Amino acid sequence: MNKLLISLIFFTLCGCGLETAGTAATGASLKKQELEEGRKTMQRVEDRIEQMNDQTQARINSFDD
């Protein structure tokens, strides 16, 4: 009976640890995905800024002519 109780407690605690590890892995995966989306957004913004700078320079050049 004593061994059964100890085994039950042991396996219950192990199960909690596995759940925590799984939750941490899921959280890390979501953070990685958020980081990748942020990088893509930053690249789009940088591209758009570069386009706007090119347009502004073209307008300046057209006024100089």
Summary of the structure (lengths in Angstrom):
residues: 65
radius of gyration: 28.3
end to end distance: 96.5
largest distance: 96.5
contacts: 123
relative contact order: 0.05
helix: 97%
strand: 0%
